Amino acid sequence: MDKTLTTNKKRNMILNIAAIAVLIGMITFLQFNSADYTYQISTLERACCYMVVAVSMNLLTGFTGLFSLGQAGFMAIGAYVTAILTIPVESRPSVYYVDGISPVIANLEVPFFVALLIGGLAAAVIAALIGIPVLRLKSDYLAIATLGFSEIIRALISAPQFNRITNGSFGLKNIPGFPNLYVFFGIVALCIVLMVLLINSSYGRAFKAIREDEIAAQSMGINLFHYKELSFVISSFFTGVGGGLLAMFMRSIDSKTFQVALTYDILLIVVLGGIGSVTGSVLGSLLIIFGREWLRFFDEPLTVAGVNVPLFRTGFRMVVFSVLLMVVVLYYRRGLMGTTEFSWDGLFGWFKKLPSRFGKRTDRKKEDTK
């Protein structure tokens, strides 16, 4: 038994190193051929921005059991703070050309990684403040309160009173992008790894205990409000960082970028991947973002033998996409990964069970024919 475990550990380590090498090789290939794969790179970058936010939402909803719908608001905070701190000073007159810029931020410029950190901290501080009254609510009431907070943030961003800071409804542009793909994917990987380490720590075990049974967790000495607040703040920090990444990816943002639909997209990723699975959130973000892009041909007119197919028109892509999501959710009721995480042992075990599954199906068919 010990030899088998040792062999499996060595095999898994080799496979992990090989998988990381393959990922680095893919990033290197895209970096040196960025001109030929602009569309694929932009889609992958958007998926990774959503990935960070989805994992942070799963940390709060899937592992702590707190249903929050304020992700768009915290993303907006992180995005605007990052944008304001990174727009080159010489470009700011062309951005704040209506009401001018506040002297407080006129010459304030920091490196992008510092701006991302400050954006995440700003989101975390605001989360700590609103968490005091909001986290005393439960279930749907918490969701409604955080959703209202998200809309308040968006309204404040576009308010004329803050034009000299946020540029109001005109939005921010000339936001610098990332120097290369290695930096971008490195930041994304670092955020996800930090959240995974947190989930597997003693704090993560406390979060899971609260999710399973608050009364039992409290009887074991867990301070419910303290750990709920901690989970809410940490989730908001990484959501703010994800918003900053999105701002640097898009290069220009406004208040409409962070509408309620953005939160619903993140929630869709979490539910599709599996509530309580980091791997599921990663997989779900890739499937959702790439799935929408792959189905774009449904929005283009189709002519067969000189006859126009009426279904192929603008908007039909989302109909097909919604139907596919319904099929996936009906077949995988707990999401693609459920509450499990990816492992090589699980992958090999799944492949080993395939012949038996097909054998059972054929046996059932034979019995039905008899």
C-alpha atoms as a printed R data frame, in Angstrom:
    type eleno elety resid chain resno       x      y       z
1   ATOM     1    CA   MET     A     1   0.000  0.000   0.000
2   ATOM     2    CA   ASP     A     2   2.828  2.415   0.920
3   ATOM     3    CA   LYS     A     3   4.611  1.670  -2.343
4   ATOM     4    CA   THR     A     4   1.414  2.367  -4.278
5   ATOM     5    CA   LEU     A     5   0.895  5.693  -2.498
6   ATOM     6    CA   THR     A     6   4.519  6.686  -3.099
7   ATOM     7    CA   THR     A     7   4.235  5.743  -6.767
8   ATOM     8    CA   ASN     A     8   1.006  7.741  -7.141
9   ATOM     9    CA   LYS     A     9   2.572 10.793  -5.478
10  ATOM    10    CA   LYS     A    10   5.575 10.651  -7.811
11  ATOM    11    CA   ARG     A    11   3.308 10.225 -10.796
12  ATOM    12    CA   ASN     A    12   1.103 13.133  -9.755
13  ATOM    13    CA   MET     A    13   4.137 15.348  -9.176
14  ATOM    14    CA   ILE     A    14   5.495 14.541 -12.636
15  ATOM    15    CA   LEU     A    15   2.093 15.209 -14.201
16  ATOM    16    CA   ASN     A    16   1.774 18.515 -12.338
17  ATOM    17    CA   ILE     A    17   5.193 19.633 -13.570
18  ATOM    18    CA   ALA     A    18   4.311 18.538 -17.104
19  ATOM    19    CA   ALA     A    19   0.979 20.407 -16.983
20  ATOM    20    CA   ILE     A    20   2.682 23.596 -15.746
21  ATOM    21    CA   ALA     A    21   5.302 23.252 -18.484
22  ATOM    22    CA   VAL     A    22   2.573 22.872 -21.102
23  ATOM    23    CA   LEU     A    23   0.760 25.971 -19.813
24  ATOM    24    CA   ILE     A    24   3.958 28.011 -19.838
25  ATOM    25    CA   GLY     A    25   4.663 26.738 -23.351
26  ATOM    26    CA   MET     A    26   1.197 27.823 -24.505
27  ATOM    27    CA   ILE     A    27   1.628 31.273 -22.956
28  ATOM    28    CA   THR     A    28   5.052 31.588 -24.605
29  ATOM    29    CA   PHE     A    29   3.603 30.604 -27.967
30  ATOM    30    CA   LEU     A    30   0.805 33.173 -27.643
31  ATOM    31    CA   GLN     A    31   3.253 35.837 -26.476
32  ATOM    32    CA   PHE     A    32   5.508 35.435 -29.519
33  ATOM    33    CA   ASN     A    33   2.555 35.112 -31.914
34  ATOM    34    CA   SER     A    34   0.278 37.709 -30.332
35  ATOM    35    CA   ALA     A    35  -0.341 39.474 -33.650
36  ATOM    36    CA   ASP     A    36  -1.829 36.315 -35.174
37  ATOM    37    CA   TYR     A    37  -3.887 35.302 -32.120
38  ATOM    38    CA   THR     A    38  -5.236 38.629 -30.888
39  ATOM    39    CA   TYR     A    39  -8.823 37.387 -30.718
40  ATOM    40    CA   GLN     A    40  -7.938 34.196 -28.821
41  ATOM    41    CA   ILE     A    41  -5.700 36.080 -26.395
42  ATOM    42    CA   SER     A    42  -8.335 38.717 -25.617
43  ATOM    43    CA   THR     A    43 -10.960 36.016 -25.002
44  ATOM    44    CA   LEU     A    44  -8.603 34.114 -22.718
45  ATOM    45    CA   GLU     A    45  -7.698 37.279 -20.801
46  ATOM    46    CA   ARG     A    46 -11.355 38.128 -20.223
47  ATOM    47    CA   ALA     A    47 -11.999 34.567 -19.027
48  ATOM    48    CA   CYS     A    48  -9.101 34.845 -16.571
49  ATOM    49    CA   CYS     A    49 -10.385 38.175 -15.199
50  ATOM    50    CA   TYR     A    50 -13.765 36.562 -14.562
51  ATOM    51    CA   MET     A    51 -11.981 33.506 -13.175
52  ATOM    52    CA   VAL     A    52 -10.416 35.467 -10.305
53  ATOM    53    CA   VAL     A    53 -13.773 37.027  -9.394
54  ATOM    54    CA   ALA     A    54 -15.595 33.677  -9.685
55  ATOM    55    CA   VAL     A    55 -13.161 31.951  -7.327
56  ATOM    56    CA   SER     A    56 -13.477 34.851  -4.853
57  ATOM    57    CA   MET     A    57 -17.279 34.595  -5.050
58  ATOM    58    CA   ASN     A    58 -17.026 30.843  -4.491
59  ATOM    59    CA   LEU     A    59 -14.887 31.517  -1.426
60  ATOM    60    CA   LEU     A    60 -17.782 33.495   0.022
61  ATOM    61    CA   THR     A    61 -20.785 31.565  -1.307
62  ATOM    62    CA   GLY     A    62 -19.506 28.034  -1.786
63  ATOM    63    CA   PHE     A    63 -17.158 27.716   1.192
64  ATOM    64    CA   THR     A    64 -18.710 30.080   3.750
65  ATOM    65    CA   GLY     A    65 -22.357 29.860   2.713
66  ATOM    66    CA   LEU     A    66 -22.953 33.613   2.355
67  ATOM    67    CA   PHE     A    67 -25.004 34.530  -0.705
68  ATOM    68    CA   SER     A    68 -23.748 37.908  -1.901
69  ATOM    69    CA   LEU     A    69 -24.596 39.701  -5.148
70  ATOM    70    CA   GLY     A    70 -22.315 42.697  -4.748
71  ATOM    71    CA   GLN     A    71 -19.477 41.493  -6.978
72  ATOM    72    CA   ALA     A    72 -20.054 44.116  -9.683
73  ATOM    73    CA   GLY     A    73 -19.804 46.904  -7.093
74  ATOM    74    CA   PHE     A    74 -16.513 45.664  -5.648
75  ATOM    75    CA   MET     A    75 -15.162 45.107  -9.158
76  ATOM    76    CA   ALA     A    76 -16.060 48.714  -9.976
77  ATOM    77    CA   ILE     A    77 -14.156 49.958  -6.922
78  ATOM    78    CA   GLY     A    78 -11.049 47.982  -7.832
79  ATOM    79    CA   ALA     A    79 -11.295 48.920 -11.507
80  ATOM    80    CA   TYR     A    80 -11.677 52.674 -10.928
81  ATOM    81    CA   VAL     A    81  -8.950 52.848  -8.287
82  ATOM    82    CA   THR     A    82  -6.574 50.919 -10.553
83  ATOM    83    CA   ALA     A    83  -7.455 53.059 -13.571
84  ATOM    84    CA   ILE     A    84  -7.107 56.377 -11.732
85  ATOM    85    CA   LEU     A    85  -3.705 55.402 -10.347
86  ATOM    86    CA   THR     A    86  -2.262 54.043 -13.601
87  ATOM    87    CA   ILE     A    87  -3.441 56.466 -16.307
88  ATOM    88    CA   PRO     A    88  -0.290 58.361 -17.397
89  ATOM    89    CA   VAL     A    89  -0.176 61.901 -16.028
90  ATOM    90    CA   GLU     A    90   0.414 63.361 -19.480
91  ATOM    91    CA   SER     A    91  -2.738 61.639 -20.796
92  ATOM    92    CA   ARG     A    92  -5.080 62.819 -18.065
93  ATOM    93    CA   PRO     A    93  -6.042 66.171 -19.645
94  ATOM    94    CA   SER     A    94  -7.463 64.242 -22.621
95  ATOM    95    CA   VAL     A    95  -9.436 61.994 -20.235
96  ATOM    96    CA   TYR     A    96 -10.791 64.641 -17.835
97  ATOM    97    CA   TYR     A    97 -11.547 67.148 -20.593
98  ATOM    98    CA   VAL     A    98 -15.049 68.145 -19.384
99  ATOM    99    CA   ASP     A    99 -14.777 69.243 -15.742
100 ATOM   100    CA   GLY     A   100 -11.057 68.830 -15.244
101 ATOM   101    CA   ILE     A   101  -9.303 66.635 -12.704
102 ATOM   102    CA   SER     A   102  -9.065 66.947  -8.944
103 ATOM   103    CA   PRO     A   103  -5.629 68.218  -7.826
104 ATOM   104    CA   VAL     A   104  -5.514 65.362  -5.316
105 ATOM   105    CA   ILE     A   105  -5.074 62.783  -8.090
106 ATOM   106    CA   ALA     A   106  -3.736 65.009 -10.871
107 ATOM   107    CA   ASN     A   107  -0.109 63.891 -10.444
108 ATOM   108    CA   LEU     A   108  -0.706 60.633  -8.578
109 ATOM   109    CA   GLU     A   109   0.641 57.685 -10.592
110 ATOM   110    CA   VAL     A   110   1.927 54.345  -9.303
111 ATOM   111    CA   PRO     A   111   3.055 51.054 -10.929
112 ATOM   112    CA   PHE     A   112   0.202 48.829 -12.012
113 ATOM   113    CA   PHE     A   113   0.867 46.060  -9.466
114 ATOM   114    CA   VAL     A   114   0.731 48.634  -6.656
115 ATOM   115    CA   ALA     A   115  -2.488 50.035  -8.137
116 ATOM   116    CA   LEU     A   116  -4.034 46.543  -8.249
117 ATOM   117    CA   LEU     A   117  -3.119 46.034  -4.603
118 ATOM   118    CA   ILE     A   118  -4.553 49.417  -3.581
119 ATOM   119    CA   GLY     A   119  -7.721 48.716  -5.605
120 ATOM   120    CA   GLY     A   120  -8.172 45.408  -3.807
121 ATOM   121    CA   LEU     A   121  -7.545 47.046  -0.425
122 ATOM   122    CA   ALA     A   122 -10.063 49.793  -1.199
123 ATOM   123    CA   ALA     A   123 -12.700 47.167  -1.982
124 ATOM   124    CA   ALA     A   124 -11.767 45.264   1.198
125 ATOM   125    CA   VAL     A   125 -12.048 48.369   3.414
126 ATOM   126    CA   ILE     A   126 -15.480 49.254   2.044
127 ATOM   127    CA   ALA     A   127 -16.532 45.600   2.449
128 ATOM   128    CA   ALA     A   128 -15.419 45.708   6.086
129 ATOM   129    CA   LEU     A   129 -17.537 48.806   6.690
130 ATOM   130    CA   ILE     A   130 -20.726 47.594   5.021
131 ATOM   131    CA   GLY     A   131 -20.212 44.086   6.366
132 ATOM   132    CA   ILE     A   132 -20.924 45.237   9.918
133 ATOM   133    CA   PRO     A   133 -24.668 45.787   9.297
134 ATOM   134    CA   VAL     A   134 -25.132 43.622   6.186
135 ATOM   135    CA   LEU     A   135 -23.656 40.344   7.443
136 ATOM   136    CA   ARG     A   136 -26.247 40.150  10.194
137 ATOM   137    CA   LEU     A   137 -28.715 39.325   7.432
138 ATOM   138    CA   LYS     A   138 -29.090 35.859   5.977
139 ATOM   139    CA   SER     A   139 -29.906 34.179   2.689
140 ATOM   140    CA   ASP     A   140 -32.011 36.250   0.273
141 ATOM   141    CA   TYR     A   141 -31.912 39.347   2.485
142 ATOM   142    CA   LEU     A   142 -28.107 39.399   2.328
143 ATOM   143    CA   ALA     A   143 -28.237 39.000  -1.444
144 ATOM   144    CA   ILE     A   144 -30.693 41.898  -1.818
145 ATOM   145    CA   ALA     A   145 -28.642 44.154   0.476
146 ATOM   146    CA   THR     A   146 -25.364 43.515  -1.369
147 ATOM   147    CA   LEU     A   147 -27.121 43.912  -4.719
148 ATOM   148    CA   GLY     A   148 -28.395 47.306  -3.588
149 ATOM   149    CA   PHE     A   149 -24.888 48.250  -2.479
150 ATOM   150    CA   SER     A   150 -23.572 47.366  -5.941
151 ATOM   151    CA   GLU     A   151 -26.063 49.687  -7.592
152 ATOM   152    CA   ILE     A   152 -25.238 52.474  -5.107
153 ATOM   153    CA   ILE     A   153 -21.554 52.230  -6.027
154 ATOM   154    CA   ARG     A   154 -22.387 52.407  -9.723
155 ATOM   155    CA   ALA     A   155 -24.625 55.438  -9.157
156 ATOM   156    CA   LEU     A   156 -21.918 57.228  -7.182
157 ATOM   157    CA   ILE     A   157 -19.342 56.561  -9.894
158 ATOM   158    CA   SER     A   158 -21.507 58.193 -12.547
159 ATOM   159    CA   ALA     A   159 -22.700 61.055 -10.300
160 ATOM   160    CA   PRO     A   160 -21.739 64.540 -11.563
161 ATOM   161    CA   GLN     A   161 -20.426 65.439  -8.089
162 ATOM   162    CA   PHE     A   162 -17.524 63.000  -8.607
163 ATOM   163    CA   ASN     A   163 -16.712 63.989 -12.188
164 ATOM   164    CA   ARG     A   164 -13.303 65.359 -11.213
165 ATOM   165    CA   ILE     A   165 -12.344 61.950  -9.791
166 ATOM   166    CA   THR     A   166 -14.267 59.263 -11.686
167 ATOM   167    CA   ASN     A   167 -15.026 61.388 -14.787
168 ATOM   168    CA   GLY     A   168 -18.702 60.573 -14.268
169 ATOM   169    CA   SER     A   169 -20.627 59.081 -17.145
170 ATOM   170    CA   PHE     A   170 -17.767 59.804 -19.559
171 ATOM   171    CA   GLY     A   171 -15.714 56.979 -18.083
172 ATOM   172    CA   LEU     A   172 -11.962 56.493 -18.010
173 ATOM   173    CA   LYS     A   173  -9.740 55.673 -20.959
174 ATOM   174    CA   ASN     A   174  -6.027 55.424 -21.807
175 ATOM   175    CA   ILE     A   175  -5.636 52.800 -19.075
176 ATOM   176    CA   PRO     A   176  -2.287 51.050 -19.650
177 ATOM   177    CA   GLY     A   177  -2.327 47.339 -20.356
178 ATOM   178    CA   PHE     A   178  -0.006 44.640 -19.102
179 ATOM   179    CA   PRO     A   179   3.597 44.549 -20.352
180 ATOM   180    CA   ASN     A   180   3.285 40.904 -21.415
181 ATOM   181    CA   LEU     A   181   1.199 37.765 -20.974
182 ATOM   182    CA   TYR     A   182   3.542 36.304 -18.364
183 ATOM   183    CA   VAL     A   183   2.766 39.133 -15.944
184 ATOM   184    CA   PHE     A   184  -0.990 38.902 -16.495
185 ATOM   185    CA   PHE     A   185  -1.275 35.122 -16.105
186 ATOM   186    CA   GLY     A   186   1.202 35.230 -13.222
187 ATOM   187    CA   ILE     A   187  -1.044 37.637 -11.284
188 ATOM   188    CA   VAL     A   188  -4.129 35.519 -12.046
189 ATOM   189    CA   ALA     A   189  -2.364 32.331 -10.921
190 ATOM   190    CA   LEU     A   190  -1.064 34.032  -7.763
191 ATOM   191    CA   CYS     A   191  -4.568 35.214  -6.786
192 ATOM   192    CA   ILE     A   192  -6.076 31.749  -7.262
193 ATOM   193    CA   VAL     A   193  -3.226 30.005  -5.424
194 ATOM   194    CA   LEU     A   194  -3.569 32.380  -2.460
195 ATOM   195    CA   MET     A   195  -7.303 31.687  -2.252
196 ATOM   196    CA   VAL     A   196  -6.718 27.929  -2.456
197 ATOM   197    CA   LEU     A   197  -4.147 28.123   0.359
198 ATOM   198    CA   LEU     A   198  -6.638 30.101   2.443
199 ATOM   199    CA   ILE     A   199  -9.401 27.556   1.840
200 ATOM   200    CA   ASN     A   200  -7.100 24.721   2.907
201 ATOM   201    CA   SER     A   201  -5.960 26.560   6.047
202 ATOM   202    CA   SER     A   202  -7.571 26.657   9.488
203 ATOM   203    CA   TYR     A   203  -9.533 29.726   8.366
204 ATOM   204    CA   GLY     A   204 -10.931 27.747   5.445
205 ATOM   205    CA   ARG     A   205 -12.017 24.965   7.777
206 ATOM   206    CA   ALA     A   206 -13.831 27.546   9.917
207 ATOM   207    CA   PHE     A   207 -15.552 28.916   6.807
208 ATOM   208    CA   LYS     A   208 -16.720 25.418   5.855
209 ATOM   209    CA   ALA     A   209 -17.963 24.766   9.397
210 ATOM   210    CA   ILE     A   210 -20.112 27.913   9.220
211 ATOM   211    CA   ARG     A   211 -21.437 26.786   5.841
212 ATOM   212    CA   GLU     A   212 -22.437 23.369   7.136
213 ATOM   213    CA   ASP     A   213 -24.053 24.394  10.433
214 ATOM   214    CA   GLU     A   214 -23.761 27.787  12.096
215 ATOM   215    CA   ILE     A   215 -25.083 26.574  15.449
216 ATOM   216    CA   ALA     A   216 -22.645 23.669  15.601
217 ATOM   217    CA   ALA     A   217 -19.776 25.936  14.526
218 ATOM   218    CA   GLN     A   218 -20.626 28.454  17.233
219 ATOM   219    CA   SER     A   219 -20.813 25.701  19.848
220 ATOM   220    CA   MET     A   220 -17.256 24.708  18.855
221 ATOM   221    CA   GLY     A   221 -16.029 28.198  19.705
222 ATOM   222    CA   ILE     A   222 -16.066 29.760  16.223
223 ATOM   223    CA   ASN     A   223 -16.933 33.455  16.264
224 ATOM   224    CA   LEU     A   224 -19.537 33.566  13.500
225 ATOM   225    CA   PHE     A   225 -19.468 37.293  12.801
226 ATOM   226    CA   HIS     A   226 -15.657 37.465  12.869
227 ATOM   227    CA   TYR     A   227 -15.208 34.704  10.289
228 ATOM   228    CA   LYS     A   228 -18.105 35.896   8.134
229 ATOM   229    CA   GLU     A   229 -16.591 39.377   8.077
230 ATOM   230    CA   LEU     A   230 -13.168 37.933   7.304
231 ATOM   231    CA   SER     A   231 -14.511 35.857   4.415
232 ATOM   232    CA   PHE     A   232 -16.463 38.842   3.078
233 ATOM   233    CA   VAL     A   233 -13.427 41.144   3.235
234 ATOM   234    CA   ILE     A   234 -11.029 38.652   1.637
235 ATOM   235    CA   SER     A   235 -13.519 37.828  -1.118
236 ATOM   236    CA   SER     A   236 -14.032 41.542  -1.788
237 ATOM   237    CA   PHE     A   237 -10.266 42.129  -1.922
238 ATOM   238    CA   PHE     A   238  -9.769 39.574  -4.688
239 ATOM   239    CA   THR     A   239 -12.927 40.796  -6.428
240 ATOM   240    CA   GLY     A   240 -11.420 44.294  -6.446
241 ATOM   241    CA   VAL     A   241  -8.187 42.902  -7.893
242 ATOM   242    CA   GLY     A   242 -10.246 41.112 -10.542
243 ATOM   243    CA   GLY     A   243 -11.944 44.417 -11.365
244 ATOM   244    CA   GLY     A   244  -8.543 46.060 -11.727
245 ATOM   245    CA   LEU     A   245  -7.425 43.288 -14.069
246 ATOM   246    CA   LEU     A   246 -10.587 43.801 -16.121
247 ATOM   247    CA   ALA     A   247  -9.935 47.548 -16.351
248 ATOM   248    CA   MET     A   248  -6.389 46.978 -17.608
249 ATOM   249    CA   PHE     A   249  -7.679 44.404 -20.071
250 ATOM   250    CA   MET     A   250 -10.416 46.657 -21.456
251 ATOM   251    CA   ARG     A   251  -8.221 49.807 -21.420
252 ATOM   252    CA   SER     A   252 -11.364 51.935 -20.941
253 ATOM   253    CA   ILE     A   253 -14.266 51.650 -18.489
254 ATOM   254    CA   ASP     A   254 -17.436 53.438 -17.443
255 ATOM   255    CA   SER     A   255 -20.262 52.835 -14.987
256 ATOM   256    CA   LYS     A   256 -22.193 50.712 -17.519
257 ATOM   257    CA   THR     A   257 -19.382 48.154 -17.472
258 ATOM   258    CA   PHE     A   258 -20.382 47.123 -13.946
259 ATOM   259    CA   GLN     A   259 -24.102 46.602 -14.252
260 ATOM   260    CA   VAL     A   260 -25.993 43.889 -12.362
261 ATOM   261    CA   ALA     A   261 -25.639 41.592 -15.380
262 ATOM   262    CA   LEU     A   262 -21.922 41.323 -14.615
263 ATOM   263    CA   THR     A   263 -22.699 39.831 -11.193
264 ATOM   264    CA   TYR     A   264 -25.121 37.395 -12.791
265 ATOM   265    CA   ASP     A   265 -22.394 36.288 -15.209
266 ATOM   266    CA   ILE     A   266 -20.066 35.567 -12.295
267 ATOM   267    CA   LEU     A   267 -22.845 33.721 -10.450
268 ATOM   268    CA   LEU     A   268 -23.529 31.665 -13.587
269 ATOM   269    CA   ILE     A   269 -19.863 30.661 -13.746
270 ATOM   270    CA   VAL     A   270 -19.870 29.592 -10.086
271 ATOM   271    CA   VAL     A   271 -23.098 27.573 -10.381
272 ATOM   272    CA   LEU     A   272 -22.084 25.921 -13.649
273 ATOM   273    CA   GLY     A   273 -18.651 24.963 -12.352
274 ATOM   274    CA   GLY     A   274 -19.897 23.813  -8.969
275 ATOM   275    CA   ILE     A   275 -20.585 25.729  -5.772
276 ATOM   276    CA   GLY     A   276 -17.715 24.840  -3.456
277 ATOM   277    CA   SER     A   277 -15.159 23.928  -6.125
278 ATOM   278    CA   VAL     A   278 -12.271 26.186  -7.139
279 ATOM   279    CA   THR     A   279 -11.539 23.964 -10.113
280 ATOM   280    CA   GLY     A   280 -15.180 24.266 -11.128
281 ATOM   281    CA   SER     A   281 -14.980 28.079 -11.133
282 ATOM   282    CA   VAL     A   282 -11.851 27.959 -13.309
283 ATOM   283    CA   LEU     A   283 -13.467 25.524 -15.723
284 ATOM   284    CA   GLY     A   284 -16.786 27.370 -15.706
285 ATOM   285    CA   SER     A   285 -15.230 30.722 -16.601
286 ATOM   286    CA   LEU     A   286 -13.411 29.194 -19.573
287 ATOM   287    CA   LEU     A   287 -16.545 27.424 -20.807
288 ATOM   288    CA   ILE     A   288 -18.832 30.451 -20.411
289 ATOM   289    CA   ILE     A   289 -16.550 32.997 -22.075
290 ATOM   290    CA   PHE     A   290 -15.282 30.744 -24.857
291 ATOM   291    CA   GLY     A   291 -18.729 29.213 -25.378
292 ATOM   292    CA   ARG     A   292 -20.251 32.597 -26.122
293 ATOM   293    CA   GLU     A   293 -17.504 33.304 -28.635
294 ATOM   294    CA   TRP     A   294 -17.646 29.921 -30.359
295 ATOM   295    CA   LEU     A   295 -21.394 30.300 -30.949
296 ATOM   296    CA   ARG     A   296 -21.113 33.672 -32.699
297 ATOM   297    CA   PHE     A   297 -21.812 32.091 -36.094
298 ATOM   298    CA   PHE     A   298 -25.456 31.746 -35.003
299 ATOM   299    CA   ASP     A   299 -25.710 35.560 -35.118
300 ATOM   300    CA   GLU     A   300 -24.704 35.646 -38.777
301 ATOM   301    CA   PRO     A   301 -27.227 35.069 -41.610
302 ATOM   302    CA   LEU     A   302 -27.129 31.574 -43.114
303 ATOM   303    CA   THR     A   303 -28.192 30.761 -46.663
304 ATOM   304    CA   VAL     A   304 -28.776 27.146 -47.737
305 ATOM   305    CA   ALA     A   305 -29.500 26.504 -51.432
306 ATOM   306    CA   GLY     A   306 -30.423 30.143 -51.892
307 ATOM   307    CA   VAL     A   307 -32.871 30.114 -48.968
308 ATOM   308    CA   ASN     A   308 -32.184 32.209 -45.863
309 ATOM   309    CA   VAL     A   309 -32.506 30.279 -42.615
310 ATOM   310    CA   PRO     A   310 -34.680 32.579 -40.441
311 ATOM   311    CA   LEU     A   311 -33.254 31.401 -37.103
312 ATOM   312    CA   PHE     A   312 -29.707 32.534 -37.890
313 ATOM   313    CA   ARG     A   313 -29.809 36.205 -36.967
314 ATOM   314    CA   THR     A   314 -28.600 38.601 -34.287
315 ATOM   315    CA   GLY     A   315 -29.536 37.310 -30.832
316 ATOM   316    CA   PHE     A   316 -29.995 33.649 -31.759
317 ATOM   317    CA   ARG     A   317 -26.547 32.862 -30.345
318 ATOM   318    CA   MET     A   318 -27.722 33.612 -26.801
319 ATOM   319    CA   VAL     A   319 -30.806 31.449 -27.304
320 ATOM   320    CA   VAL     A   320 -28.634 28.474 -28.235
321 ATOM   321    CA   PHE     A   321 -26.223 29.294 -25.419
322 ATOM   322    CA   SER     A   322 -29.056 29.388 -22.873
323 ATOM   323    CA   VAL     A   323 -30.456 26.059 -24.078
324 ATOM   324    CA   LEU     A   324 -27.017 24.449 -23.767
325 ATOM   325    CA   LEU     A   325 -26.671 25.815 -20.236
326 ATOM   326    CA   MET     A   326 -30.058 24.358 -19.306
327 ATOM   327    CA   VAL     A   327 -29.016 20.956 -20.632
328 ATOM   328    CA   VAL     A   328 -25.746 21.051 -18.695
329 ATOM   329    CA   VAL     A   329 -27.453 22.126 -15.451
330 ATOM   330    CA   LEU     A   330 -30.138 19.436 -15.821
331 ATOM   331    CA   TYR     A   331 -27.515 16.744 -16.373
332 ATOM   332    CA   TYR     A   332 -25.027 18.084 -13.773
333 ATOM   333    CA   ARG     A   333 -27.345 19.269 -11.032
334 ATOM   334    CA   ARG     A   334 -24.491 20.238  -8.724
335 ATOM   335    CA   GLY     A   335 -22.367 21.781 -11.462
336 ATOM   336    CA   LEU     A   336 -19.637 20.255 -13.564
337 ATOM   337    CA   MET     A   337 -17.343 19.593 -10.585
338 ATOM   338    CA   GLY     A   338 -19.865 19.605  -7.739
339 ATOM   339    CA   THR     A   339 -17.904 20.147  -4.536
340 ATOM   340    CA   THR     A   340 -14.855 18.180  -5.683
341 ATOM   341    CA   GLU     A   341 -11.553 19.456  -7.010
342 ATOM   342    CA   PHE     A   342  -9.518 18.239  -9.942
343 ATOM   343    CA   SER     A   343  -7.030 15.478  -9.207
344 ATOM   344    CA   TRP     A   344  -5.072 13.098 -11.410
345 ATOM   345    CA   ASP     A   345  -6.350 10.117  -9.408
346 ATOM   346    CA   GLY     A   346  -9.925 11.245  -9.974
347 ATOM   347    CA   LEU     A   347  -9.292 11.765 -13.697
348 ATOM   348    CA   PHE     A   348  -7.759  8.294 -14.148
349 ATOM   349    CA   GLY     A   349 -10.537  6.760 -12.051
350 ATOM   350    CA   TRP     A   350 -13.146  8.410 -14.262
351 ATOM   351    CA   PHE     A   351 -11.544  6.936 -17.390
352 ATOM   352    CA   LYS     A   352 -11.388  3.494 -15.755
353 ATOM   353    CA   LYS     A   353 -15.114  3.598 -15.019
354 ATOM   354    CA   LEU     A   354 -16.063  4.481 -18.600
355 ATOM   355    CA   PRO     A   355 -16.075  0.871 -19.949
356 ATOM   356    CA   SER     A   356 -18.273 -0.305 -17.087
357 ATOM   357    CA   ARG     A   357 -20.687  2.572 -17.634
358 ATOM   358    CA   PHE     A   358 -21.020  1.798 -21.322
359 ATOM   359    CA   GLY     A   359 -21.362 -1.897 -20.450
360 ATOM   360    CA   LYS     A   360 -24.265 -1.201 -18.127
361 ATOM   361    CA   ARG     A   361 -25.993  0.859 -20.788
362 ATOM   362    CA   THR     A   362 -25.662 -1.871 -23.397
363 ATOM   363    CA   ASP     A   363 -26.924 -4.460 -20.900
364 ATOM   364    CA   ARG     A   364 -29.962 -2.299 -20.192
365 ATOM   365    CA   LYS     A   365 -30.660 -1.958 -23.916
366 ATOM   366    CA   LYS     A   366 -30.485 -5.723 -24.344
367 ATOM   367    CA   GLU     A   367 -32.884 -6.249 -21.435
368 ATOM   368    CA   ASP     A   368 -35.282 -3.697 -22.916
369 ATOM   369    CA   THR     A   369 -35.257 -5.455 -26.298
370 ATOM   370    CA   LYS     A   370 -36.032 -8.787 -24.619
